[in-house]
Amino acid sequence: MQSPVTRLIFWLGFATTVAFWPGIINAGTAPRWAVLAIGVPICLMLMDRRVDTRSWWPALILVCAAATLAWTPDLLNGIDAFIRLSILMGVFYLGTQFRSVTSAWGGIQWGVALMLPIVVLQWFNLISIQQAVAPAGLLMNKNMMGELALVAAVTALSMGAWTMFVCAIAICVLTTSKAVAGAFLLTLVVIWFRRAPYASLALGVMIVGAALVSFLIGMESAGPRLAIWSEAISNWSFFGNGLGSFVTTYPAAEYVHSEPIQFIYELGVFSIPLFAAFLYALGTPHAQRESIVVLVAVGAVSFFSFPLHMPVTAFAAALAAGHLAGCRNRIRNYHYDQRAALGVGA
């Protein structure tokens, strides 16, 4: 029988996926951030925190990010970015408290499945919903819709939820995002790695190489992206330009369209804990495969897009990373307890 918090995290995943308020500014993102801002603290208050995670990652990341607010060019943008990062660190900590976050993936999958008819109708221009690039479902851009569907697809595939997988992969196809296609193939490599490690590794190298060639040669957006990346890298500062500074300095671009470059541009050396937390989580042994594939999928897309600045994909990545970090600490604590029971060590 599921606990109330387990059911609540299902509804949190579902509500974050479908929250859309037409007619307001940022209709596809602002309501979702509001759902997380309300839902995450409620989940944390109801959580029976008996698991000793010993995880300092959220606090360390927030302290480092807060330090850069002292020199960010627009303090209001910086505070806004810090609030969203704080919400995600709350999600990270929430993930550490669960032995399984399958219910959250189920909520996201249901939300994506319910958006499939909308995406299909948008594809045939039979329905009009506020969006920048169609078909975007209940989001503003088809690439964001594809990235959300990618999270649903890889978790459904790992869980064997075939109906949800078909719905999600159909949206991925309709949104025609090359980054999503490459990330999905790379995720398949991770899923099959234990069965055929060498073949999977070789296939992974081929996919990465093909993705880079496709990006540089076949994508119309390659030129503008490379220009933005070059500008951001050339104006890099050791201590960073400040959280939220990129949108202030380059309002037309708004995002770097590469999360690693954006974090390095804004946080400089203070971005190290963020990258370290990602690698720490990704290196967790014997963890739930769904969390691993979410982190791989979102991480792969983040090199060419900004999924960590979008509420649902950022929620999924933070929850997966937190869950993996919690699993790693539980494994460590289990071995420590076993050694203590045998009288080994202090």
C-alpha positions as CSV (number, residue, x, y, z in Angstrom):
1,M,0.0,0.0,0.0
2,Q,1.4,3.4,-1.0
3,S,2.1,6.0,1.6
4,P,0.4,9.4,1.4
5,V,3.7,11.0,0.4
6,T,4.2,8.5,-2.3
7,R,0.8,9.3,-3.7
8,L,1.5,13.0,-3.3
9,I,4.7,12.8,-5.3
10,F,2.7,11.1,-8.1
11,W,0.3,14.1,-8.2
12,L,3.2,16.5,-7.9
13,G,4.8,15.0,-11.1
14,F,1.4,15.0,-12.9
15,A,0.5,18.5,-11.9
16,T,3.9,19.9,-12.8
17,T,3.6,18.3,-16.2
18,V,0.1,19.6,-17.1
19,A,0.1,23.0,-15.3
20,F,-0.8,25.6,-17.9
21,W,-2.5,28.9,-17.6
22,P,-3.4,30.4,-21.0
23,G,-3.2,34.1,-21.4
24,I,-0.5,34.9,-18.8
25,I,3.2,35.7,-19.4
26,N,5.2,32.5,-19.6
27,A,2.0,30.4,-19.6
28,G,3.9,27.2,-20.1
29,T,6.5,27.7,-17.3
30,A,5.3,30.1,-14.6
31,P,2.3,27.9,-13.4
32,R,4.7,24.8,-13.3
33,W,7.2,26.7,-11.1
34,A,4.3,27.7,-8.9
35,V,3.2,24.1,-8.5
36,L,6.7,23.1,-7.5
37,A,7.1,26.0,-5.1
38,I,3.9,24.9,-3.3
39,G,4.1,21.1,-3.7
40,V,7.8,20.5,-2.8
41,P,7.5,22.1,0.7
42,I,4.3,20.2,1.4
43,C,6.0,16.9,0.5
44,L,9.0,17.7,2.7
45,M,6.7,18.6,5.6
46,L,4.8,15.3,5.3
47,M,7.9,13.3,4.8
48,D,9.0,10.9,7.6
49,R,12.7,11.7,7.3
50,R,14.2,8.6,8.8
51,V,16.9,8.0,6.1
52,D,20.2,9.5,7.1
53,T,21.4,10.7,3.7
54,R,24.4,12.8,5.0
55,S,24.1,14.7,1.8
56,W,25.4,18.3,1.8
57,W,25.1,18.8,-1.9
58,P,21.9,21.1,-1.9
59,A,23.3,23.4,0.8
60,L,26.8,23.6,-0.9
61,I,25.3,24.3,-4.3
62,L,23.0,27.1,-2.9
63,V,25.8,28.7,-0.9
64,C,28.0,28.8,-4.0
65,A,25.2,30.2,-6.1
66,A,24.3,32.8,-3.5
67,A,27.8,34.1,-3.4
68,T,27.7,35.1,-7.1
69,L,24.6,37.3,-6.4
70,A,27.1,39.9,-4.9
71,W,28.3,40.7,-8.4
72,T,25.5,39.7,-10.8
73,P,24.6,42.7,-13.1
74,D,20.8,42.4,-12.3
75,L,20.0,41.4,-8.8
76,L,16.3,40.8,-9.4
77,N,17.1,38.3,-12.2
78,G,19.7,36.8,-9.9
79,I,17.2,36.4,-7.1
80,D,14.7,34.9,-9.5
81,A,17.2,32.3,-10.7
82,F,18.2,31.6,-7.1
83,I,14.6,31.0,-6.0
84,R,14.2,28.5,-8.9
85,L,17.5,26.8,-8.0
86,S,16.3,26.6,-4.4
87,I,13.1,24.8,-5.5
88,L,15.2,22.3,-7.4
89,M,17.5,21.7,-4.5
90,G,14.3,21.0,-2.4
91,V,13.4,18.5,-5.1
92,F,16.9,17.0,-4.9
93,Y,16.6,16.6,-1.1
94,L,13.1,15.2,-1.5
95,G,14.6,12.5,-3.9
96,T,17.1,11.5,-1.3
97,Q,14.3,10.5,1.1
98,F,12.7,7.9,-1.2
99,R,13.8,4.3,-1.8
100,S,11.8,4.5,-5.0
101,V,10.5,7.5,-7.0
102,T,8.6,5.4,-9.5
103,S,5.4,7.1,-8.6
104,A,6.7,10.5,-9.8
105,W,7.7,9.0,-13.2
106,G,4.2,7.6,-13.4
107,G,2.7,11.1,-12.8
108,I,4.9,12.6,-15.6
109,Q,3.9,9.7,-17.9
110,W,0.2,10.2,-17.4
111,G,0.6,14.0,-17.9
112,V,2.5,13.4,-21.2
113,A,0.0,10.8,-22.4
114,L,-2.9,13.2,-21.9
115,M,-1.1,15.8,-24.0
116,L,-0.8,13.4,-27.0
117,P,-4.2,14.3,-28.5
118,I,-3.4,18.0,-28.2
119,V,0.0,17.5,-29.9
120,V,-1.7,15.5,-32.7
121,L,-4.4,18.2,-33.2
122,Q,-1.7,20.8,-33.3
123,W,0.3,18.8,-35.8
124,F,-2.7,19.0,-38.2
125,N,-3.5,22.7,-37.3
126,L,-6.9,21.7,-35.9
127,I,-6.4,23.4,-32.5
128,S,-4.9,26.7,-31.4
129,I,-3.1,26.9,-28.0
130,Q,-0.6,29.7,-27.1
131,Q,2.8,28.5,-28.3
132,A,5.9,29.8,-30.0
133,V,6.8,26.7,-32.2
134,A,4.2,24.0,-32.8
135,P,3.4,21.3,-31.9
136,A,4.1,22.2,-28.3
137,G,1.2,20.6,-26.4
138,L,0.8,22.6,-23.2
139,L,4.2,24.1,-23.5
140,M,5.5,27.0,-25.5
141,N,8.0,25.3,-27.8
142,K,8.0,21.9,-29.5
143,N,11.6,21.2,-28.4
144,M,10.5,21.6,-24.7
145,M,7.6,19.3,-25.4
146,G,9.9,16.8,-27.0
147,E,12.3,16.9,-24.0
148,L,9.4,16.4,-21.6
149,A,8.2,13.4,-23.7
150,L,11.7,12.1,-23.6
151,V,11.7,11.8,-19.8
152,A,8.3,10.0,-20.0
153,A,9.6,7.7,-22.7
154,V,12.8,6.6,-21.1
155,T,11.2,6.0,-17.7
156,A,8.3,4.1,-19.3
157,L,10.7,2.0,-21.2
158,S,12.7,1.2,-18.0
159,M,9.5,0.4,-16.1
160,G,7.9,-1.7,-18.9
161,A,4.9,0.7,-19.1
162,W,4.4,0.1,-22.8
163,T,1.3,2.1,-23.4
164,M,2.9,5.2,-21.8
165,F,6.0,4.5,-23.8
166,V,4.1,4.5,-27.1
167,C,2.3,7.8,-26.2
168,A,5.6,9.5,-25.2
169,I,7.6,8.3,-28.2
170,A,4.9,9.4,-30.5
171,I,5.2,12.9,-29.2
172,C,9.0,12.7,-29.5
173,V,8.5,11.8,-33.2
174,L,6.0,14.6,-33.8
175,T,8.2,17.3,-32.3
176,T,11.1,16.3,-34.5
177,S,13.8,17.3,-32.2
178,K,17.3,16.0,-33.2
179,A,18.6,16.5,-29.7
180,V,15.8,14.4,-28.2
181,A,16.4,11.7,-30.8
182,G,20.1,11.6,-30.0
183,A,19.5,11.6,-26.3
184,F,17.0,8.7,-26.6
185,L,19.5,6.6,-28.5
186,L,22.2,7.3,-26.0
187,T,19.8,6.3,-23.2
188,L,19.2,3.0,-25.0
189,V,23.0,2.4,-24.8
190,V,22.9,2.9,-21.1
191,I,19.9,0.5,-20.7
192,W,21.7,-2.2,-22.7
193,F,25.2,-1.6,-21.3
194,R,25.1,-4.4,-18.7
195,R,24.0,-7.0,-21.3
196,A,26.6,-6.0,-23.9
197,P,29.1,-3.5,-22.4
198,Y,31.6,-3.3,-25.3
199,A,29.0,-3.2,-28.1
200,S,27.0,-0.6,-26.1
201,L,30.2,1.5,-25.6
202,A,31.0,1.4,-29.3
203,L,27.5,2.3,-30.2
204,G,27.5,5.2,-27.8
205,V,30.7,6.6,-29.3
206,M,29.1,6.3,-32.8
207,I,25.9,8.1,-31.6
208,V,27.9,10.9,-30.1
209,G,30.0,11.3,-33.2
210,A,26.9,11.2,-35.5
211,A,25.2,13.7,-33.3
212,L,28.1,16.2,-33.5
213,V,28.4,15.8,-37.3
214,S,24.6,16.2,-37.6
215,F,24.7,19.3,-35.5
216,L,27.6,21.0,-37.3
217,I,26.4,20.1,-40.8
218,G,22.7,19.4,-40.9
219,M,21.1,21.7,-38.3
220,E,20.0,25.3,-39.2
221,S,20.4,26.3,-35.5
222,A,24.0,25.2,-35.4
223,G,25.4,28.6,-36.5
224,P,23.4,30.7,-34.0
225,R,24.2,28.3,-31.2
226,L,27.9,28.2,-31.9
227,A,27.9,32.0,-32.0
228,I,26.1,32.2,-28.5
229,W,28.5,29.5,-27.1
230,S,31.5,31.4,-28.4
231,E,30.3,34.7,-26.9
232,A,29.6,33.1,-23.6
233,I,33.0,31.2,-23.5
234,S,35.0,34.3,-24.5
235,N,33.4,36.3,-21.7
236,W,33.9,33.7,-19.1
237,S,35.1,34.8,-15.6
238,F,36.9,32.7,-13.0
239,F,34.3,33.6,-10.3
240,G,31.5,33.8,-12.8
241,N,29.4,36.7,-14.0
242,G,26.7,36.1,-11.4
243,L,23.6,33.9,-11.3
244,G,21.0,35.0,-13.8
245,S,23.5,37.3,-15.6
246,F,23.3,35.8,-19.1
247,V,19.7,36.9,-19.7
248,T,20.6,40.4,-18.5
249,T,23.7,40.7,-20.8
250,Y,22.1,38.9,-23.8
251,P,18.3,39.4,-23.5
252,A,17.7,38.4,-27.2
253,A,19.3,34.9,-26.6
254,E,17.9,34.5,-23.0
255,Y,19.7,31.1,-22.7
256,V,23.1,29.9,-23.8
257,H,21.3,26.7,-25.2
258,S,23.9,24.6,-23.4
259,E,23.6,24.1,-19.7
260,P,27.2,23.4,-18.9
261,I,28.4,26.6,-20.7
262,Q,25.6,28.6,-19.1
263,F,26.5,27.5,-15.6
264,I,30.2,28.0,-16.2
265,Y,29.4,31.5,-17.6
266,E,27.2,32.5,-14.6
267,L,28.9,30.7,-11.7
268,G,32.5,30.1,-12.9
269,V,34.4,28.1,-10.3
270,F,31.3,28.1,-8.1
271,S,29.7,25.7,-10.6
272,I,32.0,22.9,-9.6
273,P,29.7,21.6,-6.8
274,L,26.8,21.4,-9.3
275,F,28.8,19.3,-11.8
276,A,30.2,17.2,-8.9
277,A,26.8,16.4,-7.6
278,F,25.7,15.3,-11.0
279,L,28.7,13.0,-11.4
280,Y,28.3,11.7,-7.8
281,A,24.7,10.8,-8.5
282,L,25.4,9.2,-11.9
283,G,28.1,7.0,-10.3
284,T,25.7,5.3,-7.9
285,P,26.0,1.5,-8.1
286,H,23.0,-0.8,-8.1
287,A,20.5,2.1,-8.3
288,Q,17.0,2.2,-9.9
289,R,17.5,2.2,-13.7
290,E,14.7,4.8,-14.2
291,S,16.7,7.5,-12.3
292,I,19.9,6.7,-14.2
293,V,18.2,7.0,-17.6
294,V,16.5,10.3,-16.6
295,L,19.8,11.8,-15.7
296,V,21.5,10.5,-18.8
297,A,18.6,11.7,-21.1
298,V,18.3,15.2,-19.6
299,G,22.1,15.5,-19.3
300,A,22.5,14.6,-23.0
301,V,19.9,17.1,-24.1
302,S,21.4,19.8,-21.9
303,F,24.5,20.1,-24.1
304,F,22.3,21.6,-26.9
305,S,19.3,23.0,-25.0
306,F,18.3,24.3,-21.6
307,P,16.2,21.6,-19.9
308,L,17.5,22.5,-16.4
309,H,15.8,25.9,-16.8
310,M,12.5,24.4,-17.7
311,P,10.4,23.3,-14.7
312,V,9.4,19.7,-15.6
313,T,12.6,18.5,-17.0
314,A,14.5,20.3,-14.2
315,F,12.2,18.6,-11.7
316,A,12.8,15.2,-13.2
317,A,16.6,15.7,-13.3
318,A,16.8,17.0,-9.7
319,L,14.6,14.2,-8.4
320,A,16.6,11.6,-10.2
321,A,19.9,13.0,-9.0
322,G,18.6,13.3,-5.4
323,H,17.3,9.7,-5.5
324,L,20.6,8.4,-6.8
325,A,22.5,10.3,-4.1
326,G,20.3,8.9,-1.4
327,C,20.7,5.4,-2.8
328,R,24.5,5.8,-2.7
329,N,24.4,7.0,0.9
330,R,22.1,4.1,1.9
331,I,24.6,1.6,0.2
332,R,27.5,3.3,2.1
333,N,25.6,3.3,5.4
334,Y,24.6,-0.4,4.9
335,H,28.2,-1.4,4.5
336,Y,29.2,0.7,7.5
337,D,26.5,-0.9,9.6
338,Q,27.6,-4.4,8.5
339,R,31.2,-3.6,9.4
340,A,30.1,-2.2,12.8
341,A,28.0,-5.4,13.5
342,L,31.1,-7.5,12.9
343,G,33.2,-5.2,15.1
344,V,35.3,-3.9,12.1
345,G,36.4,-0.3,12.1
346,A,35.3,2.5,14.4
